[in-house]
């Protein structure tokens, strides 16, 4: 699959979950970084570009995780119960992602906005 296609699918998944969760980021970016995802105080969400090469289940977990941070900035009880609701096996997915070695994307950067 071409990278443009992967980005398109990823972008669509963000749209779907944004609607489902009723949270709307100001902007979304794909970047090379150490974390899988990051939600800034000004409501911009950054996703690790390596996610494009992971299976959909893992992508969705990170998407839902970061989108929920627009509502809930911490990982407290409310955050966890919403994660349980939407992604019942999120703890396993989280472990799996954390166990992956830091990899570098084959493409240098996807600084293009996904908005
Ligand atoms: Zn988090």
Boltz pocket constraint, residues with backbone or C-beta under 6 A from the ligand:
constraints:
  - pocket:
      binder: B
      contacts: [[A, 65], [A, 69], [A, 73], [A, 74], [A, 75]]
      max_distance: 6.0
